[in-house]
Amino acid sequence: MKKLAIGLLMVLAVFSGLQAQKKNPPLMLQKGQTISYQVTANIDMTQSMMGQEMQSQINSTSNAVFSVDDIQMDQYLINQKLKDVVTHLKMQEMDTTFRLAEQGSFPTLVVNKAGKVVARHKNKKENATGGFSPDMAGNASFLPFVEFPDYTVKNGESWNTEYTDTTDFSGGSLVNKVKTTYTLVGEEKKDGKKCLKITYKGIIENEGSTSMQGMEFFIEGSGAIAGTHWIDAKTGILITDEASMENQMSLSLSGQQSFIIPMSMKTKITKQLQ
């Protein structure tokens, strides 16, 4: 009898341990579902040209919309849009506000239940406006979900992700290489929802080319981003994101005229589920 009681206690202990090991939240979306975020970006930019240093401030608000167009074999087909873009640019020679109903378009994503982007389908009209959106600068953390590993993450544990994508803009293209380290801090209430609090740090490398005033410039840059995600523990959907980023980039022109324009940017970005 005593041995049976000990055996039962051991089974209960093991069962309790299994119950305590919570699985990573699978991404739970529905066909036709739309997820919308209010995005705010504040950028301090410094650039040097012909021995002169120019400083500017860019404050931008926009509405990032993600719609689930289809679900096939446990994968989501997600369309992205950036709407209602209001950008205030302030520099020595200019103080103006730009308004766009919609900022170009972005690739259609194929995402699995773990939040991993398994494919990006380029849109023929991608970034047709040819403009630069400050929100694109935060693309390392722009998606409304986190890619979890294929094992259960415990509080205090970290995991890494990386991806490479290409963005078309201003008659050229920019290749972004992003490496991110996530750490699960624990559970926390956010906006009335039970959330997983996840901090992250990332390294961004950029290279590409663009055309301005008939001249082709080559782009090189690197940056670092750090922030905090609050993820709905039930659906895996991002509730809030707060991030800071620093970038160093340079535009170089070679040929009959040859010069380099170095730029540095400090950015703060917030994303809030609407």
C-alpha positions in Angstrom: 0.0 0.0 0.0 2.8 2.3 0.9 4.6 1.5 -2.4 1.3 2.3 -4.3 1.0 5.6 -2.5 4.5 6.5 -3.4 3.9 5.5 -7.0 0.8 7.7 -7.2 2.7 10.6 -5.8 5.4 10.1 -8.4 2.8 10.0 -11.2 1.1 13.1 -9.9 4.4 14.9 -9.7 5.3 14.0 -13.3 1.8 14.9 -14.5 2.0 18.3 -12.6 5.4 18.9 -14.2 4.0 18.2 -17.7 1.1 20.6 -17.0 3.5 23.3 -15.9 5.5 23.1 -19.2 3.3 25.4 -21.3 3.7 25.1 -25.0 4.6 28.0 -27.3 1.4 29.7 -28.4 0.5 28.6 -32.0 -0.5 31.4 -34.3 -4.3 31.3 -34.4 -5.9 33.2 -37.3 -9.1 33.0 -39.3 -9.6 33.4 -43.0 -10.8 36.9 -43.7 -9.4 38.2 -40.4 -7.9 41.7 -40.4 -5.3 42.8 -37.9 -4.6 46.6 -37.7 -1.9 48.5 -35.8 -1.3 52.2 -35.1 2.4 52.7 -35.8 4.4 55.7 -34.6 7.9 56.3 -35.7 10.2 59.2 -34.4 13.5 59.6 -36.3 16.4 61.9 -35.7 18.6 61.8 -38.8 22.0 63.4 -39.4 23.6 63.4 -42.9 26.8 64.9 -44.2 27.2 66.3 -47.8 30.0 68.4 -49.2 31.4 69.1 -45.8 28.1 70.3 -44.4 26.1 68.4 -41.8 22.3 68.5 -42.0 20.0 67.4 -39.3 16.4 66.5 -39.6 13.5 65.1 -37.6 10.9 62.8 -39.0 7.7 62.0 -37.1 5.4 59.5 -38.8 2.1 57.9 -37.9 0.5 55.2 -40.0 -2.0 52.3 -39.9 -0.4 48.9 -40.6 -3.0 46.4 -41.9 -2.5 42.6 -42.2 -5.3 40.6 -43.7 -5.6 36.8 -43.8 -6.5 36.0 -47.4 -6.4 32.2 -47.2 -5.4 29.2 -45.0 -3.8 26.2 -46.6 -2.1 23.2 -45.0 -1.7 25.0 -41.6 -0.2 28.1 -43.4 -1.6 31.6 -43.6 -1.5 33.8 -46.7 -1.2 37.3 -45.3 -1.5 40.5 -47.3 0.2 43.7 -45.9 -0.8 47.4 -46.4 0.4 50.6 -44.9 -2.4 53.2 -44.9 -3.1 56.7 -43.7 0.6 57.7 -43.6 1.2 61.2 -42.1 4.9 62.2 -42.0 6.1 65.5 -40.6 9.6 66.5 -41.8 11.5 69.2 -40.0 14.9 70.4 -41.1 16.8 73.8 -41.5 15.4 74.6 -44.9 12.0 72.8 -44.6 9.1 72.2 -42.2 6.3 70.4 -43.9 3.8 67.5 -43.5 3.2 64.8 -46.1 0.0 62.8 -46.3 -0.6 59.5 -48.2 -3.7 57.4 -48.3 -1.6 54.3 -48.9 2.2 53.8 -49.0 2.8 51.5 -51.9 2.4 47.8 -51.1 4.5 45.1 -49.6 5.1 41.4 -50.3 2.4 38.8 -49.5 3.6 36.5 -46.7 3.1 32.8 -46.2 3.3 32.2 -42.5 3.1 28.9 -40.5 1.6 28.2 -37.1 5.0 28.9 -35.4 5.0 32.4 -36.8 7.8 31.6 -39.3 7.6 33.4 -42.6 8.2 30.5 -45.1 7.7 32.5 -48.3 7.4 36.1 -49.6 5.5 36.7 -52.8 6.5 39.9 -54.4 3.6 42.3 -55.4 3.9 43.7 -59.0 3.0 47.1 -57.6 5.3 46.9 -54.6 6.2 50.3 -53.4 4.8 51.9 -56.5 4.9 55.3 -54.9 8.7 55.1 -54.9 8.7 56.7 -51.5 10.5 55.9 -48.2 8.5 55.0 -45.2 10.1 55.3 -41.8 8.1 52.2 -40.8 10.1 50.2 -43.3 13.2 51.0 -41.3 11.8 49.0 -38.5 11.1 46.0 -40.7 13.1 43.7 -38.3 10.2 43.8 -35.9 7.4 45.0 -38.1 5.5 41.7 -38.4 2.5 41.1 -36.0 3.9 37.9 -34.6 7.1 36.2 -33.3 8.8 33.2 -34.8 9.0 30.6 -32.0 11.4 27.6 -32.1 10.2 24.0 -32.5 10.7 23.3 -28.8 9.0 24.7 -25.7 10.6 27.9 -24.5 10.9 28.4 -20.7 11.0 31.7 -18.8 14.5 33.3 -19.2 15.4 31.2 -22.3 16.5 32.8 -25.6 16.4 31.7 -29.2 17.6 33.2 -32.5 16.0 33.9 -35.9 17.4 35.3 -39.1 16.0 36.1 -42.6 16.9 38.0 -45.7 14.5 40.0 -47.9 14.5 42.5 -50.7 12.6 45.8 -50.8 12.1 47.8 -54.0 12.1 51.6 -53.6 12.9 54.7 -55.7 13.9 52.8 -58.8 16.3 50.5 -56.9 16.3 47.7 -54.3 17.5 47.2 -50.8 18.5 43.8 -49.4 17.9 43.5 -45.7 19.6 40.8 -43.6 18.2 40.6 -40.1 19.4 38.5 -37.1 17.3 38.6 -33.9 17.7 37.1 -30.5 14.5 36.8 -28.5 14.2 36.2 -24.7 11.0 35.0 -23.0 10.7 37.2 -19.8 7.4 35.7 -18.6 3.7 36.4 -18.5 2.3 39.9 -18.0 -1.1 41.6 -18.4 -1.2 44.1 -21.3 -4.3 46.0 -22.4 -6.5 43.6 -20.4 -5.0 40.5 -22.1 -2.8 37.7 -20.7 0.5 38.2 -22.7 3.9 36.7 -23.0 6.5 39.4 -22.5 9.4 38.9 -24.9 12.4 41.2 -25.2 14.6 41.2 -28.4 17.8 42.5 -29.8 18.6 42.4 -33.5 21.4 43.2 -36.0 20.4 44.6 -39.4 22.6 44.8 -42.5 21.5 46.7 -45.7 22.9 46.9 -49.2 21.5 47.9 -52.5 21.1 50.8 -55.0 18.7 53.6 -55.8 18.3 56.3 -58.4 17.9 60.0 -57.7 17.9 62.8 -60.2 19.2 60.5 -62.9 22.1 59.3 -60.8 22.5 55.8 -59.4 23.6 55.5 -55.8 24.9 52.5 -54.0 23.7 51.9 -50.4 25.5 50.2 -47.5 24.4 50.2 -43.9 24.1 48.4 -40.6 22.0 48.9 -37.5 20.9 47.5 -34.2 17.4 47.3 -32.8 16.1 46.4 -29.3 12.7 46.3 -27.9 9.9 44.4 -26.2 6.9 42.5 -27.6 3.8 41.7 -25.7 2.2 38.6 -27.4 -1.3 37.4 -26.8 -0.7 34.0 -24.9 -3.8 32.5 -26.5 -3.6 33.6 -30.2 0.1 34.4 -30.6 -0.8 37.8 -32.0 1.3 40.9 -31.2 -0.6 43.3 -28.8 2.1 46.0 -28.3 5.7 46.5 -29.5 8.1 49.2 -28.3 11.5 49.5 -30.0 14.5 51.7 -30.4 16.9 51.4 -33.3 20.2 53.0 -34.5 21.3 52.9 -38.1 24.5 53.9 -40.0 24.1 54.1 -43.7 25.9 55.6 -46.7 25.0 56.6 -50.2 27.9 56.5 -52.6 28.1 57.8 -56.2 31.0 56.7 -58.5 31.9 57.9 -62.0 32.7 61.4 -63.3 31.3 62.6 -60.0 32.3 60.7 -56.9 31.2 61.3 -53.4 29.7 59.6 -50.3 26.8 60.8 -48.2 27.0 59.2 -44.7 23.7 59.1 -42.7 22.9 58.1 -39.1 19.4 57.6 -37.7 18.1 57.1 -34.3 14.5 55.7 -34.3 11.8 55.0 -31.7 8.9 52.9 -32.9 5.7 51.8 -31.2 3.0 49.5 -32.6 -0.4 49.2 -30.9 -3.1 46.7 -31.8 -6.3 48.6 -32.7 
